[in-house]
């Protein structure tokens, strides 16, 4: 599933090409992609209107639409939002929706597994979008400070990896970047949150920011399906330290990397650099 760096990369790539262009056609090929709106309602509310802005919240993309509406997109597992400057290029087999700007191009939602979603809601009214309505703090915001992370972890016996994946606590952080951040901070994913020292928490805070910013600078991680808003692969997969590298040597100490299920997700770690006990 695309995580914060991938979704932010899609936002940045689409921002210059999809705003202030009236929608001349809206096609929905996969009805279940729509949440709480029929195809007819969805089309009627969008036709002739323009996107005024494009923001991100966690793993959600939010298009501000003329007339007081917001189009909220979630890519889920295999979704892609790709802008085609040449609308004559044939649609991909798994195209779920198409937003046409006439001769100025098309924005296409492509999704092999068809888990992606589109919500059209009055501006700021996210109550019907449970995952968006309950999101925690953005990890690249000023609100996400070492003090915030300390308060979040203090007195909690939950495994630190599980807490990092909890979208109601920290928005947008997923399996790849949780593993990479914990490795950079030299913290085992199964450590209890309340076992971390203030020094370790400060180190983890810095690692999360560093890893996310570097991933965004490299346009995200393409392991299989993810593409930027122009259909290009990211390159951060070439800079991953431990994710997906079970059995390879730790880039820091040379010990063989291991993996283990934590919070239902496969977690990669170095048994020497990230000791299970503090």
C-alpha positions in Angstrom: 0.0 0.0 0.0 1.3 3.5 -0.8 2.5 5.2 2.4 3.0 8.9 3.1 6.0 9.5 0.8 4.2 7.8 -2.1 1.0 9.7 -1.7 2.8 13.0 -1.1 4.8 12.4 -4.3 1.6 11.8 -6.3 0.2 15.0 -4.8 3.2 17.0 -5.8 3.3 15.6 -9.3 -0.4 16.2 -9.9 -0.6 19.7 -8.4 0.7 21.6 -11.4 -1.4 19.8 -14.0 -4.9 19.2 -12.6 -6.0 22.5 -11.1 -8.3 25.2 -12.7 -9.3 23.0 -15.6 -13.1 22.4 -16.0 -14.0 18.7 -16.0 -15.6 18.0 -19.4 -16.3 14.3 -18.7 -16.3 12.0 -15.7 -16.3 8.2 -16.4 -16.7 5.6 -13.6 -16.0 2.0 -14.8 -15.9 0.4 -11.3 -19.0 1.4 -9.4 -17.7 0.2 -6.0 -14.9 2.7 -6.1 -17.5 5.3 -5.1 -18.5 5.7 -1.5 -22.0 7.1 -0.6 -22.7 8.5 -4.1 -24.2 6.9 -7.2 -22.4 7.3 -10.5 -25.1 9.7 -11.6 -24.7 11.9 -8.5 -21.0 11.8 -8.6 -20.9 12.8 -12.3 -23.5 15.6 -11.9 -21.6 17.2 -9.0 -18.3 17.2 -10.8 -19.1 18.0 -14.4 -18.1 21.6 -15.4 -16.3 22.2 -12.2 -12.6 22.5 -11.5 -10.2 21.3 -8.9 -9.0 24.3 -6.9 -6.4 22.7 -4.7 -4.9 19.3 -3.9 -3.8 18.4 -0.4 -2.8 15.2 1.5 -3.8 13.9 4.9 -2.1 10.7 6.0 -2.5 8.4 3.0 -5.5 10.3 1.6 -5.5 12.8 -1.3 -8.0 15.6 -1.0 -9.1 17.5 -4.2 -10.8 20.8 -3.4 -13.7 21.2 -5.9 -15.6 24.3 -7.0 -18.9 24.7 -5.3 -17.9 23.6 -1.8 -17.0 19.9 -2.3 -14.0 17.8 -1.8 -13.0 14.6 -3.7 -11.2 12.3 -1.3 -9.1 9.5 -2.9 -7.5 6.5 -1.2 -5.2 4.4 -3.3 -5.4 1.3 -1.0 -3.2 -1.6 -2.2 -2.7 -1.1 -5.9 -4.4 2.2 -6.9 -2.7 4.8 -9.1 -3.7 8.3 -10.0 -2.0 9.2 -13.2 -2.2 12.3 -15.4 -2.1 11.7 -19.2 -1.4 14.8 -21.2 -2.4 13.0 -24.3 -6.0 11.8 -23.8 -5.8 9.6 -26.9 -3.6 7.1 -25.1 -5.7 4.0 -24.6 -7.0 3.4 -21.1 -5.2 0.7 -19.1 -7.2 -2.5 -18.5 -7.8 -1.8 -14.9 -9.0 1.8 -15.2 -11.6 2.5 -12.5 -12.4 6.2 -13.2 -11.4 8.9 -15.6 -11.6 12.7 -15.1 -11.3 14.4 -18.5 -10.1 17.9 -19.0 -10.8 17.6 -22.8 -7.8 18.4 -24.9 -5.9 19.4 -21.8 -5.5 15.8 -20.6 -7.1 13.2 -18.3 -6.6 12.1 -14.7 -7.1 8.3 -14.5 -7.6 6.1 -11.4 -6.1 2.8 -12.3 -6.4 -0.1 -9.8 -5.6 -3.8 -10.4 -7.2 -5.1 -7.2 -10.1 -2.6 -7.2 -9.7 -1.7 -3.5 -9.2 2.0 -4.0 -12.0 4.5 -3.1 -13.4 7.9 -4.1 -15.5 9.9 -1.7 -17.2 13.2 -2.7 -18.2 15.2 0.4 -19.0 18.7 1.4 -15.8 20.6 2.3 -14.4 19.4 5.6 -17.2 16.9 6.4 -15.2 13.7 6.8 -17.4 12.0 9.4 -18.4 9.4 6.8 -14.8 8.6 6.0 -13.8 6.7 9.1 -10.1 6.4 8.3 -9.7 10.0 7.5 -11.9 11.4 10.3 -9.8 9.6 13.0 -6.3 10.3 11.7 -3.6 11.2 14.1 -0.8 13.8 13.8 1.1 14.3 10.6 4.7 13.1 11.2 6.3 16.0 9.2 4.2 18.7 10.9 5.4 20.9 13.7 2.9 19.2 16.0 4.9 16.0 15.7 7.6 16.9 18.2 9.9 14.8 20.4 7.6 15.9 23.3 4.5 14.6 21.4 6.2 11.3 20.7 7.3 11.0 24.4 3.7 11.6 25.6 2.4 9.1 23.0 4.7 6.4 24.2 4.8 7.0 27.9 2.9 4.4 30.0 1.9 2.3 27.0 2.9 -1.4 26.9 2.0 -1.8 23.2 4.9 -2.8 21.0 6.5 0.3 19.5 6.1 -1.0 15.9 2.3 -1.5 16.5 2.0 2.1 17.8 3.9 3.5 14.8 1.4 1.8 12.5 -1.6 3.1 14.3 -3.1 5.7 12.0 -5.1 7.3 14.8 -1.8 8.2 16.5 0.6 9.0 13.6 -0.9 9.6 10.1 0.6 8.0 7.0 3.4 5.9 8.5 3.3 2.3 7.2 5.3 -0.9 7.3 8.2 0.1 5.1 9.0 3.4 6.8 8.3 2.1 10.3 10.9 -0.6 9.7 13.4 1.8 8.2 12.9 4.4 11.0 13.3 1.8 13.8 16.5 0.5 12.2 17.9 4.0 11.9 17.0 4.7 15.5 18.5 1.2 16.6 15.2 0.2 18.3 13.7 -3.3 18.1 10.2 -3.4 16.6 9.0 -5.6 19.5 10.2 -3.3 22.3 7.4 -2.1 24.6 6.6 1.5 23.9 7.0 2.4 27.6 10.5 0.8 27.7 12.1 3.5 25.5 14.3 6.1 27.1 13.9 9.8 26.3 17.1 9.6 24.3 15.7 6.7 22.2 12.5 8.5 21.7 14.3 11.6 20.5 16.4 9.4 18.2 13.2 7.7 16.8 11.6 11.1 16.2 14.5 12.3 14.2 14.7 9.0 12.3 11.0 9.1 11.3 11.4 12.6 9.9 14.7 11.8 8.1 13.4 8.6 6.5 10.2 10.2 5.3 11.9 13.3 3.9 14.5 11.2 2.1 11.8 8.9 0.7 9.8 11.9 -0.7 13.0 13.4 -2.2 13.4 10.0 -4.0 9.7 10.0 -5.1 8.8 7.1 -2.9 9.3 3.3 -3.0 8.2 1.2 -6.0 8.3 -2.4 -5.1 5.5 -3.4 -7.5 2.5 -1.3 -8.3 3.2 2.3 -7.0 3.7 5.0 -9.6 4.0 8.8 -9.4 1.3 11.0 -10.8 3.0 10.8 -14.2 3.3 7.0 -14.2 7.0 6.9 -13.2 8.6 4.6 -10.6 10.0 6.0 -7.4 13.6 5.2 -6.5 13.7 4.9 -2.7 13.7 1.1 -3.1 17.3 1.5 -4.0 18.1 3.2 -0.7 16.2 0.8 1.7 18.4 -0.3 4.5 16.5 -3.4 5.8 13.0 -3.6 4.5 12.6 -6.8 2.4 16.2 -7.8 3.0 15.8 -10.8 5.3 18.9 -13.0 5.3 21.1 -10.2 3.8 23.9 -8.6 5.8 23.1 -5.6 8.0 24.5 -2.5 6.3 25.7 -1.2 9.7 27.2 -4.3 11.4 27.2 -7.2 8.9 25.0 -9.5 11.0 22.3 -11.3 9.0 19.0 -9.5 9.0 15.9 -11.2 10.4 12.1 -10.7 10.2 9.2 -11.4 12.5 5.5 -10.8 12.6 4.7 -7.7 14.7 1.2 -6.3 14.9 0.2 -8.6 12.0 2.9 -7.2 9.7 6.2 -8.6 8.7 8.9 -6.6 10.4 12.6 -6.5 9.3 15.3 -5.8 11.8 18.9 -6.4 12.7 19.2 -8.6 15.9 22.5 -7.0 16.8 21.8 -3.3 16.1 18.2 -3.5 17.4 18.3 -5.5 20.5 15.0 -6.8 21.8 15.7 -5.8 25.4 16.9 -2.3 26.3 
